[in-house]
Amino acid sequence: MSQSHEPAVDDAGEDFAAMFEAQDNTRPSKALSPGERVQAVVIAMSGDSVFLDVGVKRDGIMDKKDILDAHGQPAANIGDTVEAWVVAINAQEIRLSRSMSGSGVAALEDARDSAIPVEGRISGVCKGGYTIEVLGKSAFCPGSQMDAASLQNPDELVGRTLHFLVTRVENRGRNIVLSRRALVERERRESLENLLAGLNAGDILDGTVTRLAPYGAFVELAPSVEGMAHISELSWARIEHPEEAVNPGDRIKVKLLAVQQDARGNMRISLSRKQAEGDPWDEAEQRLSPGQTVQGKVIRLAPFGAFVELFPGIDGLVHLSEMSFGKRVQNAGDILSIGEQVNVVVKEISAEKRRISLSLRDAGADAKPVPGESGSLAAASEDSDVEDQSRKPHGAESAETSGGLGIMAQALQNALTRK
């Protein structure tokens, strides 16, 4: 009995084609546009060309000279990821470039039309901006079109090589205008989109403090993407200036609070450094207990007492009635001053209510040691003050009954009376 068999090679060929098509279909079909920056993976090198996977069905192609170092050797190998810009797109390929190269007006016009950055050297400062040497030509970049950080010290940029976008080429190259700010803003939008794609409010991020303002600190989260931590979100402690908590260049952890769009369409990223560190009240009852004597700093005076900071973010109240044994206190400022370091005793603590009751008098802050009796404390009530005053002979100087000097005077008076 005869059996018919299809050639095995055909099955294998069909299977391979199906697998190839299936693999190709796994790539996303997102649209790219000229001037867009992409992260591309080197997949092959052939002759003067480099082939790259840009994450879409078609591969990208780049001139090999774009990845050569100063010694003419490839700076990237197969499997490495490089950053490039989309120069042109057609049915067969996606043309890529690390930056616009060449010289002359034609190259500058191509860079302008395709929104590809050009590399330029800042040769000097002129009226209203900077002169830039770019692709063999002299160009102008307005001061307002440099990035914001450079405006403070214009001369510091002279001699540096940066990337710019070509915004105008006129009069056969005699009028060339560049913009760095446009490039920075474009990169910021791209970085922001990539950053926000995987973020949610409440996430903890790493960042670098870039600059300080009276109202807070700016933190760079990704290239050209900054968020702002308000001064009230920099520390659990009460601070008057941001530099009391952070300095430019510090690497810190921050919590993402919100991302909002302002009236101009700019994205505002709100951050918190203190919330990324955790709430100090969560450990308050482990660090403090009733009867414990601790040192703190007076941070605020109120009509009913004084607030004393025990740890950053944790403060307690010393009520007027807990300020002195020796006299009735009606104004906390008569006993304490803001910024003063004092010893206090913890009387009650409730982390749930975020309240701590403190006592200044129980720590012995208003009493003096009795001479000859080490460790004892003298305390007198307001009524005993009056009684002591009535026992003094006419013309005698008033003594301080709440201090050691007053007790010495009283003891001397009693001795003379007995004689």
VOFI-848664 format. One record per residue (C-alpha): chain; x, y, z; residue number from 0. Coordinates in nm, 2 decimals. Layout:
% VOFI-848664
+------+--------+--------+--------+-------+
! voti !      x !      y !      z ! marza !
+------+--------+--------+--------+-------+
!    A !      X !      Y !      Z !   NUM !
...
+------+--------+--------+--------+-------+
END
This chain:
% VOFI-848664
+------+--------+--------+--------+-------+
! voti !      x !      y !      z ! marza !
+------+--------+--------+--------+-------+
!    A !   0.00 !   0.00 !   0.00 !     0 !
!    A !   0.15 !   0.32 !  -0.11 !     1 !
!    A !   0.16 !   0.63 !   0.11 !     2 !
!    A !   0.22 !   0.99 !  -0.01 !     3 !
!    A !   0.45 !   1.21 !   0.19 !     4 !
!    A !   0.52 !   1.58 !   0.15 !     5 !
!    A !   0.89 !   1.66 !   0.15 !     6 !
!    A !   1.01 !   1.72 !   0.51 !     7 !
!    A !   1.21 !   2.02 !   0.39 !     8 !
!    A !   0.89 !   2.20 !   0.29 !     9 !
!    A !   0.74 !   2.14 !   0.64 !    10 !
!    A !   1.06 !   2.27 !   0.79 !    11 !
!    A !   1.06 !   2.57 !   0.57 !    12 !
!    A !   0.70 !   2.65 !   0.64 !    13 !
!    A !   0.76 !   2.61 !   1.02 !    14 !
!    A !   1.06 !   2.84 !   1.00 !    15 !
!    A !   0.87 !   3.10 !   0.81 !    16 !
!    A !   0.59 !   3.08 !   1.06 !    17 !
!    A !   0.83 !   3.12 !   1.35 !    18 !
!    A !   1.00 !   3.41 !   1.18 !    19 !
!    A !   0.67 !   3.58 !   1.12 !    20 !
!    A !   0.55 !   3.51 !   1.47 !    21 !
!    A !   0.87 !   3.66 !   1.62 !    22 !
!    A !   0.84 !   3.96 !   1.40 !    23 !
!    A !   0.49 !   4.01 !   1.52 !    24 !
!    A !   0.60 !   4.03 !   1.88 !    25 !
!    A !   0.76 !   4.36 !   1.81 !    26 !
!    A !   0.54 !   4.66 !   1.88 !    27 !
!    A !   0.41 !   4.85 !   1.59 !    28 !
!    A !   0.45 !   5.19 !   1.74 !    29 !
!    A !   0.51 !   5.49 !   1.51 !    30 !
!    A !   0.84 !   5.67 !   1.50 !    31 !
!    A !   0.89 !   6.01 !   1.36 !    32 !
!    A !   1.20 !   6.21 !   1.24 !    33 !
!    A !   1.38 !   6.39 !   1.52 !    34 !
!    A !   1.26 !   6.13 !   1.78 !    35 !
!    A !   1.53 !   6.00 !   2.02 !    36 !
!    A !   1.54 !   5.62 !   2.05 !    37 !
!    A !   1.73 !   5.36 !   2.25 !    38 !
!    A !   1.86 !   5.11 !   1.99 !    39 !
!    A !   2.03 !   4.77 !   2.03 !    40 !
!    A !   2.31 !   4.69 !   1.79 !    41 !
!    A !   2.22 !   4.36 !   1.61 !    42 !
!    A !   2.48 !   4.35 !   1.32 !    43 !
!    A !   2.76 !   4.53 !   1.15 !    44 !
!    A !   2.83 !   4.51 !   0.78 !    45 !
!    A !   3.08 !   4.72 !   0.58 !    46 !
!    A !   3.01 !   5.08 !   0.66 !    47 !
!    A !   2.67 !   5.02 !   0.81 !    48 !
!    A !   2.53 !   4.92 !   1.16 !    49 !
!    A !   2.19 !   4.76 !   1.20 !    50 !
!    A !   1.99 !   4.82 !   1.51 !    51 !
!    A !   1.67 !   4.71 !   1.67 !    52 !
!    A !   1.47 !   5.01 !   1.76 !    53 !
!    A !   1.17 !   4.82 !   1.90 !    54 !
!    A !   0.95 !   4.82 !   1.59 !    55 !
!    A !   0.91 !   4.57 !   1.30 !    56 !
!    A !   1.17 !   4.75 !   1.08 !    57 !
!    A !   1.53 !   4.76 !   1.18 !    58 !
!    A !   1.72 !   5.08 !   1.19 !    59 !
!    A !   2.04 !   5.15 !   1.00 !    60 !
!    A !   2.32 !   5.39 !   1.09 !    61 !
!    A !   2.66 !   5.48 !   0.94 !    62 !
!    A !   2.94 !   5.29 !   1.11 !    63 !
!    A !   3.14 !   5.61 !   1.16 !    64 !
!    A !   2.87 !   5.72 !   1.41 !    65 !
!    A !   2.99 !   5.46 !   1.66 !    66 !
!    A !   3.37 !   5.49 !   1.61 !    67 !
!    A !   3.58 !   5.64 !   1.89 !    68 !
!    A !   3.87 !   5.88 !   1.85 !    69 !
!    A !   4.10 !   5.59 !   1.75 !    70 !
!    A !   3.86 !   5.47 !   1.47 !    71 !
!    A !   3.75 !   5.17 !   1.67 !    72 !
!    A !   3.38 !   5.07 !   1.73 !    73 !
!    A !   3.26 !   5.22 !   2.06 !    74 !
!    A !   2.97 !   4.97 !   2.07 !    75 !
!    A !   2.95 !   4.60 !   2.01 !    76 !
!    A !   2.67 !   4.37 !   1.90 !    77 !
!    A !   2.41 !   4.36 !   2.19 !    78 !
!    A !   2.50 !   4.70 !   2.32 !    79 !
!    A !   2.24 !   4.97 !   2.35 !    80 !
!    A !   2.31 !   5.31 !   2.19 !    81 !
!    A !   2.12 !   5.64 !   2.18 !    82 !
!    A !   2.03 !   5.77 !   1.84 !    83 !
!    A !   1.79 !   6.01 !   1.66 !    84 !
!    A !   1.56 !   5.91 !   1.38 !    85 !
!    A !   1.67 !   6.10 !   1.07 !    86 !
!    A !   1.44 !   5.95 !   0.80 !    87 !
!    A !   1.18 !   5.68 !   0.76 !    88 !
!    A !   1.08 !   5.50 !   0.44 !    89 !
!    A !   0.93 !   5.16 !   0.34 !    90 !
!    A !   1.26 !   4.98 !   0.36 !    91 !
!    A !   1.44 !   5.12 !   0.66 !    92 !
!    A !   1.46 !   5.37 !   0.95 !    93 !
!    A !   1.76 !   5.59 !   0.91 !    94 !
!    A !   1.94 !   5.67 !   1.24 !    95 !
!    A !   2.22 !   5.90 !   1.35 !    96 !
!    A !   2.40 !   5.97 !   1.67 !    97 !
!    A !   2.41 !   6.34 !   1.58 !    98 !
!    A !   2.42 !   6.54 !   1.26 !    99 !
!    A !   2.76 !   6.54 !   1.09 !   100 !
!    A !   2.92 !   6.69 !   0.78 !   101 !
!    A !   2.97 !   7.06 !   0.71 !   102 !
!    A !   2.81 !   7.34 !   0.52 !   103 !
!    A !   2.47 !   7.49 !   0.48 !   104 !
!    A !   2.31 !   7.18 !   0.34 !   105 !
!    A !   2.40 !   6.98 !   0.65 !   106 !
!    A !   2.25 !   7.25 !   0.87 !   107 !
!    A !   1.93 !   7.26 !   0.66 !   108 !
!    A !   1.90 !   6.88 !   0.69 !   109 !
!    A !   1.95 !   6.91 !   1.07 !   110 !
!    A !   1.68 !   7.18 !   1.08 !   111 !
!    A !   1.43 !   6.99 !   0.87 !   112 !
!    A !   1.48 !   6.65 !   1.06 !   113 !
!    A !   1.52 !   6.81 !   1.41 !   114 !
!    A !   1.84 !   6.63 !   1.46 !   115 !
!    A !   2.08 !   6.78 !   1.72 !   116 !
!    A !   2.41 !   6.92 !   1.60 !   117 !
!    A !   2.73 !   6.94 !   1.80 !   118 !
!    A !   2.85 !   7.30 !   1.85 !   119 !
!    A !   3.14 !   7.46 !   2.04 !   120 !
!    A !   3.06 !   7.78 !   2.23 !   121 !
!    A !   3.33 !   8.02 !   2.12 !   122 !
!    A !   3.22 !   8.34 !   2.30 !   123 !
!    A !   2.96 !   8.55 !   2.47 !   124 !
!    A !   2.80 !   8.83 !   2.26 !   125 !
!    A !   2.52 !   9.08 !   2.29 !   126 !
!    A !   2.21 !   8.89 !   2.36 !   127 !
!    A !   2.36 !   8.54 !   2.36 !   128 !
!    A !   2.65 !   8.32 !   2.24 !   129 !
!    A !   2.84 !   8.26 !   1.93 !   130 !
!    A !   2.86 !   7.89 !   1.84 !   131 !
!    A !   3.09 !   7.71 !   1.59 !   132 !
!    A !   2.89 !   7.44 !   1.43 !   133 !
!    A !   2.95 !   7.22 !   1.12 !   134 !
!    A !   3.21 !   7.46 !   0.99 !   135 !
!    A !   2.98 !   7.77 !   1.03 !   136 !
!    A !   2.94 !   8.04 !   1.29 !   137 !
!    A !   2.59 !   8.05 !   1.45 !   138 !
!    A !   2.41 !   8.24 !   1.72 !   139 !
!    A !   2.22 !   8.11 !   2.02 !   140 !
!    A !   2.01 !   8.36 !   2.22 !   141 !
!    A !   2.07 !   8.37 !   2.59 !   142 !
!    A !   1.71 !   8.28 !   2.65 !   143 !
!    A !   1.76 !   7.96 !   2.44 !   144 !
!    A !   2.03 !   7.82 !   2.67 !   145 !
!    A !   1.93 !   7.60 !   2.95 !   146 !
!    A !   1.82 !   7.78 !   3.27 !   147 !
!    A !   2.12 !   7.68 !   3.48 !   148 !
!    A !   2.36 !   7.84 !   3.23 !   149 !
!    A !   2.21 !   8.19 !   3.26 !   150 !
!    A !   2.36 !   8.26 !   3.60 !   151 !
!    A !   2.73 !   8.24 !   3.48 !   152 !
!    A !   2.74 !   8.29 !   3.10 !   153 !
!    A !   3.12 !   8.31 !   3.07 !   154 !
!    A !   3.16 !   7.96 !   3.23 !   155 !
!    A !   3.01 !   7.81 !   2.91 !   156 !
!    A !   3.28 !   7.94 !   2.68 !   157 !
!    A !   3.48 !   7.66 !   2.53 !   158 !
!    A !   3.23 !   7.39 !   2.61 !   159 !
!    A !   3.09 !   7.16 !   2.34 !   160 !
!    A !   2.71 !   7.10 !   2.36 !   161 !
!    A !   2.43 !   6.97 !   2.14 !   162 !
!    A !   2.18 !   7.22 !   1.99 !   163 !
!    A !   1.88 !   7.22 !   1.76 !   164 !
!    A !   1.89 !   7.43 !   1.44 !   165 !
!    A !   1.59 !   7.66 !   1.44 !   166 !
!    A !   1.68 !   7.89 !   1.15 !   167 !
!    A !   1.91 !   7.89 !   0.85 !   168 !
!    A !   1.88 !   8.20 !   0.63 !   169 !
!    A !   2.08 !   8.40 !   0.37 !   170 !
!    A !   2.28 !   8.10 !   0.25 !   171 !
!    A !   2.41 !   8.03 !   0.60 !   172 !
!    A !   2.49 !   8.39 !   0.71 !   173 !
!    A !   2.21 !   8.38 !   0.96 !   174 !
!    A !   2.21 !   8.05 !   1.16 !   175 !
!    A !   2.02 !   8.04 !   1.49 !   176 !
!    A !   2.04 !   7.75 !   1.74 !   177 !
!    A !   1.85 !   7.65 !   2.05 !   178 !
!    A !   1.98 !   7.44 !   2.34 !   179 !
!    A !   1.67 !   7.50 !   2.55 !   180 !
!    A !   1.44 !   7.34 !   2.28 !   181 !
!    A !   1.66 !   7.03 !   2.29 !   182 !
!    A !   1.66 !   7.02 !   2.67 !   183 !
!    A !   1.28 !   7.06 !   2.68 !   184 !
!    A !   1.23 !   6.79 !   2.43 !   185 !
!    A !   1.46 !   6.55 !   2.62 !   186 !
!    A !   1.28 !   6.64 !   2.94 !   187 !
!    A !   0.94 !   6.55 !   2.78 !   188 !
!    A !   1.08 !   6.22 !   2.66 !   189 !
!    A !   1.24 !   6.14 !   3.00 !   190 !
!    A !   0.93 !   6.24 !   3.18 !   191 !
!    A !   0.71 !   6.02 !   2.97 !   192 !
!    A !   0.94 !   5.72 !   3.03 !   193 !
!    A !   0.96 !   5.80 !   3.40 !   194 !
!    A !   0.59 !   5.84 !   3.46 !   195 !
!    A !   0.51 !   5.53 !   3.26 !   196 !
!    A !   0.60 !   5.30 !   3.55 !   197 !
!    A !   0.54 !   5.53 !   3.84 !   198 !
!    A !   0.25 !   5.58 !   4.09 !   199 !
!    A !   0.19 !   5.82 !   4.37 !   200 !
!    A !   0.35 !   5.68 !   4.68 !   201 !
!    A !   0.65 !   5.53 !   4.50 !   202 !
!    A !   1.00 !   5.59 !   4.66 !   203 !
!    A !   1.26 !   5.72 !   4.42 !   204 !
!    A !   1.63 !   5.81 !   4.42 !   205 !
!    A !   1.72 !   6.16 !   4.32 !   206 !
!    A !   1.99 !   6.42 !   4.33 !   207 !
!    A !   1.94 !   6.77 !   4.48 !   208 !
!    A !   2.02 !   7.02 !   4.20 !   209 !
!    A !   1.93 !   7.36 !   4.36 !   210 !
!    A !   1.77 !   7.52 !   4.65 !   211 !
!    A !   1.50 !   7.79 !   4.67 !   212 !
!    A !   1.36 !   7.97 !   4.98 !   213 !
!    A !   1.05 !   7.75 !   4.95 !   214 !
!    A !   1.21 !   7.41 !   4.89 !   215 !
!    A !   1.46 !   7.19 !   4.70 !   216 !
!    A !   1.46 !   7.07 !   4.34 !   217 !
!    A !   1.55 !   6.71 !   4.29 !   218 !
!    A !   1.66 !   6.55 !   3.96 !   219 !
!    A !   1.48 !   6.22 !   3.91 !   220 !
!    A !   1.59 !   6.15 !   3.55 !   221 !
!    A !   1.79 !   6.34 !   3.29 !   222 !
!    A !   1.63 !   6.69 !   3.26 !   223 !
!    A !   1.34 !   6.59 !   3.48 !   224 !
!    A !   1.31 !   6.76 !   3.82 !   225 !
!    A !   1.06 !   6.75 !   4.10 !   226 !
!    A !   1.03 !   6.98 !   4.40 !   227 !
!    A !   1.02 !   6.90 !   4.76 !   228 !
!    A !   0.86 !   7.18 !   4.96 !   229 !
!    A !   1.04 !   7.30 !   5.27 !   230 !
!    A !   0.77 !   7.15 !   5.49 !   231 !
!    A !   0.84 !   6.81 !   5.32 !   232 !
!    A !   1.22 !   6.81 !   5.36 !   233 !
!    A !   1.25 !   6.72 !   5.73 !   234 !
!    A !   1.03 !   6.61 !   6.02 !   235 !
!    A !   1.21 !   6.87 !   6.22 !   236 !
!    A !   1.11 !   7.23 !   6.20 !   237 !
!    A !   1.35 !   7.42 !   5.97 !   238 !
!    A !   1.36 !   7.77 !   5.85 !   239 !
!    A !   1.58 !   7.72 !   5.54 !   240 !
!    A !   1.62 !   7.42 !   5.30 !   241 !
!    A !   2.00 !   7.41 !   5.36 !   242 !
!    A !   1.93 !   7.30 !   5.71 !   243 !
!    A !   1.82 !   6.96 !   5.56 !   244 !
!    A !   1.99 !   6.92 !   5.22 !   245 !
!    A !   2.25 !   7.06 !   5.00 !   246 !
!    A !   2.31 !   7.06 !   4.62 !   247 !
!    A !   2.46 !   6.74 !   4.51 !   248 !
!    A !   2.31 !   6.52 !   4.79 !   249 !
!    A !   2.17 !   6.19 !   4.68 !   250 !
!    A !   1.84 !   6.14 !   4.86 !   251 !
!    A !   1.53 !   5.92 !   4.86 !   252 !
!    A !   1.20 !   6.09 !   4.80 !   253 !
!    A !   0.84 !   5.99 !   4.79 !   254 !
!    A !   0.63 !   6.08 !   4.49 !   255 !
!    A !   0.33 !   6.28 !   4.61 !   256 !
!    A !   0.17 !   6.40 !   4.29 !   257 !
!    A !   0.22 !   6.48 !   3.92 !   258 !
!    A !   0.00 !   6.78 !   3.81 !   259 !
!    A !  -0.02 !   7.00 !   3.50 !   260 !
!    A !  -0.01 !   7.37 !   3.56 !   261 !
!    A !  -0.20 !   7.64 !   3.36 !   262 !
!    A !   0.09 !   7.66 !   3.11 !   263 !
!    A !   0.08 !   7.29 !   3.05 !   264 !
!    A !   0.40 !   7.22 !   3.24 !   265 !
!    A !   0.42 !   6.91 !   3.45 !   266 !
!    A !   0.48 !   6.97 !   3.82 !   267 !
!    A !   0.62 !   6.68 !   4.03 !   268 !
!    A !   0.57 !   6.71 !   4.40 !   269 !
!    A !   0.81 !   6.52 !   4.63 !   270 !
!    A !   0.86 !   6.45 !   5.00 !   271 !
!    A !   1.19 !   6.36 !   5.16 !   272 !
!    A !   1.06 !   6.32 !   5.51 !   273 !
!    A !   0.78 !   6.08 !   5.41 !   274 !
!    A !   1.04 !   5.86 !   5.23 !   275 !
!    A !   1.22 !   5.83 !   5.56 !   276 !
!    A !   0.92 !   5.70 !   5.76 !   277 !
!    A !   0.71 !   5.86 !   6.03 !   278 !
!    A !   0.91 !   5.91 !   6.35 !   279 !
!    A !   0.59 !   5.87 !   6.56 !   280 !
!    A !   0.58 !   5.50 !   6.46 !   281 !
!    A !   0.87 !   5.44 !   6.70 !   282 !
!    A !   0.80 !   5.72 !   6.95 !   283 !
!    A !   0.67 !   5.48 !   7.22 !   284 !
!    A !   0.98 !   5.26 !   7.17 !   285 !
!    A !   1.22 !   5.55 !   7.21 !   286 !
!    A !   1.03 !   5.73 !   7.50 !   287 !
!    A !   0.86 !   5.61 !   7.82 !   288 !
!    A !   0.69 !   5.79 !   8.11 !   289 !
!    A !   0.94 !   5.90 !   8.38 !   290 !
!    A !   1.23 !   5.92 !   8.13 !   291 !
!    A !   1.44 !   6.23 !   8.14 !   292 !
!    A !   1.55 !   6.35 !   7.80 !   293 !
!    A !   1.71 !   6.66 !   7.65 !   294 !
!    A !   1.52 !   6.87 !   7.39 !   295 !
!    A !   1.51 !   7.21 !   7.22 !   296 !
!    A !   1.24 !   7.47 !   7.28 !   297 !
!    A !   1.09 !   7.53 !   6.93 !   298 !
!    A !   0.77 !   7.73 !   7.01 !   299 !
!    A !   0.61 !   7.93 !   7.29 !   300 !
!    A !   0.23 !   7.94 !   7.34 !   301 !
!    A !   0.00 !   8.11 !   7.59 !   302 !
!    A !  -0.05 !   7.77 !   7.77 !   303 !
!    A !   0.31 !   7.65 !   7.76 !   304 !
!    A !   0.61 !   7.56 !   7.55 !   305 !
!    A !   0.68 !   7.30 !   7.28 !   306 !
!    A !   1.00 !   7.11 !   7.31 !   307 !
!    A !   1.15 !   6.90 !   7.02 !   308 !
!    A !   1.28 !   6.57 !   7.15 !   309 !
!    A !   1.37 !   6.41 !   6.82 !   310 !
!    A !   1.33 !   6.53 !   6.46 !   311 !
!    A !   0.95 !   6.54 !   6.41 !   312 !
!    A !   0.86 !   6.45 !   6.77 !   313 !
!    A !   0.79 !   6.73 !   7.01 !   314 !
!    A !   0.59 !   6.75 !   7.34 !   315 !
!    A !   0.42 !   7.02 !   7.55 !   316 !
!    A !   0.55 !   7.16 !   7.88 !   317 !
!    A !   0.23 !   7.31 !   8.03 !   318 !
!    A !   0.27 !   7.63 !   8.24 !   319 !
!    A !   0.18 !   7.43 !   8.55 !   320 !
!    A !   0.48 !   7.20 !   8.48 !   321 !
!    A !   0.74 !   7.47 !   8.45 !   322 !
!    A !   0.83 !   7.55 !   8.81 !   323 !
!    A !   0.78 !   7.44 !   9.17 !   324 !
!    A !   0.90 !   7.77 !   9.31 !   325 !
!    A !   0.66 !   8.01 !   9.15 !   326 !
!    A !   0.35 !   8.04 !   8.95 !   327 !
!    A !   0.43 !   8.09 !   8.58 !   328 !
!    A !   0.19 !   8.29 !   8.37 !   329 !
!    A !   0.41 !   8.34 !   8.06 !   330 !
!    A !   0.63 !   8.06 !   7.92 !   331 !
!    A !   0.87 !   8.33 !   7.79 !   332 !
!    A !   0.96 !   8.42 !   8.15 !   333 !
!    A !   1.12 !   8.08 !   8.20 !   334 !
!    A !   1.22 !   7.96 !   7.85 !   335 !
!    A !   1.33 !   8.10 !   7.52 !   336 !
!    A !   1.31 !   7.96 !   7.17 !   337 !
!    A !   1.62 !   7.75 !   7.08 !   338 !
!    A !   1.71 !   7.68 !   7.44 !   339 !
!    A !   1.83 !   7.33 !   7.53 !   340 !
!    A !   1.65 !   7.19 !   7.84 !   341 !
!    A !   1.60 !   6.87 !   8.03 !   342 !
!    A !   1.25 !   6.75 !   8.06 !   343 !
!    A !   1.07 !   6.45 !   8.21 !   344 !
!    A !   0.82 !   6.25 !   8.00 !   345 !
!    A !   0.49 !   6.23 !   8.19 !   346 !
!    A !   0.25 !   6.09 !   7.93 !   347 !
!    A !   0.29 !   5.97 !   7.57 !   348 !
!    A !   0.03 !   5.88 !   7.31 !   349 !
!    A !   0.16 !   5.80 !   6.96 !   350 !
!    A !  -0.19 !   5.75 !   6.84 !   351 !
!    A !  -0.29 !   6.11 !   6.93 !   352 !
!    A !   0.07 !   6.24 !   6.86 !   353 !
!    A !   0.08 !   6.40 !   7.20 !   354 !
!    A !   0.35 !   6.40 !   7.47 !   355 !
!    A !   0.32 !   6.57 !   7.80 !   356 !
!    A !   0.64 !   6.69 !   7.95 !   357 !
!    A !   0.75 !   6.84 !   8.28 !   358 !
!    A !   1.03 !   7.09 !   8.33 !   359 !
!    A !   1.00 !   7.11 !   8.71 !   360 !
!    A !   1.02 !   6.74 !   8.76 !   361 !
!    A !   1.36 !   6.75 !   8.58 !   362 !
!    A !   1.48 !   7.00 !   8.85 !   363 !
!    A !   1.53 !   7.27 !   8.60 !   364 !
!    A !   1.41 !   7.55 !   8.83 !   365 !
!    A !   1.56 !   7.43 !   9.16 !   366 !
!    A !   1.92 !   7.47 !   9.28 !   367 !
!    A !   2.12 !   7.23 !   9.50 !   368 !
!    A !   2.11 !   7.30 !   9.88 !   369 !
!    A !   2.47 !   7.38 !  10.00 !   370 !
!    A !   2.61 !   7.10 !  10.20 !   371 !
!    A !   2.34 !   6.86 !  10.09 !   372 !
!    A !   2.46 !   6.71 !   9.75 !   373 !
!    A !   2.17 !   6.59 !   9.53 !   374 !
!    A !   1.89 !   6.76 !   9.73 !   375 !
!    A !   1.67 !   7.02 !   9.58 !   376 !
!    A !   1.51 !   7.32 !   9.74 !   377 !
!    A !   1.15 !   7.41 !   9.65 !   378 !
!    A !   0.92 !   7.66 !   9.80 !   379 !
!    A !   0.56 !   7.75 !   9.73 !   380 !
!    A !   0.44 !   8.10 !   9.68 !   381 !
!    A !   0.29 !   8.10 !  10.03 !   382 !
!    A !   0.62 !   8.02 !  10.19 !   383 !
!    A !   0.78 !   8.30 !  10.00 !   384 !
!    A !   0.55 !   8.55 !  10.17 !   385 !
!    A !   0.62 !   8.39 !  10.51 !   386 !
!    A !   0.99 !   8.41 !  10.48 !   387 !
!    A !   0.97 !   8.78 !  10.38 !   388 !
!    A !   0.77 !   8.85 !  10.70 !   389 !
!    A !   1.05 !   8.70 !  10.92 !   390 !
!    A !   1.32 !   8.93 !  10.79 !   391 !
!    A !   1.44 !   9.22 !  11.01 !   392 !
!    A !   1.36 !   9.57 !  10.89 !   393 !
!    A !   1.60 !   9.69 !  10.62 !   394 !
!    A !   1.72 !   9.34 !  10.54 !   395 !
!    A !   1.77 !   9.27 !  10.16 !   396 !
!    A !   1.52 !   9.04 !  10.00 !   397 !
!    A !   1.66 !   8.68 !   9.94 !   398 !
!    A !   1.56 !   8.44 !   9.67 !   399 !
!    A !   1.38 !   8.16 !   9.85 !   400 !
!    A !   1.37 !   7.94 !   9.54 !   401 !
!    A !   1.76 !   7.94 !   9.50 !   402 !
!    A !   2.06 !   7.84 !   9.71 !   403 !
!    A !   2.16 !   8.20 !   9.79 !   404 !
!    A !   1.82 !   8.27 !   9.95 !   405 !
!    A !   1.85 !   7.96 !  10.17 !   406 !
!    A !   2.20 !   8.06 !  10.29 !   407 !
!    A !   2.07 !   8.41 !  10.39 !   408 !
!    A !   1.78 !   8.25 !  10.58 !   409 !
!    A !   2.02 !   8.01 !  10.76 !   410 !
!    A !   2.25 !   8.30 !  10.87 !   411 !
!    A !   1.95 !   8.50 !  10.99 !   412 !
!    A !   1.83 !   8.21 !  11.21 !   413 !
!    A !   2.18 !   8.16 !  11.35 !   414 !
!    A !   2.20 !   8.53 !  11.46 !   415 !
!    A !   1.85 !   8.51 !  11.61 !   416 !
!    A !   1.95 !   8.22 !  11.83 !   417 !
!    A !   2.25 !   8.41 !  11.96 !   418 !
+------+--------+--------+--------+-------+
END
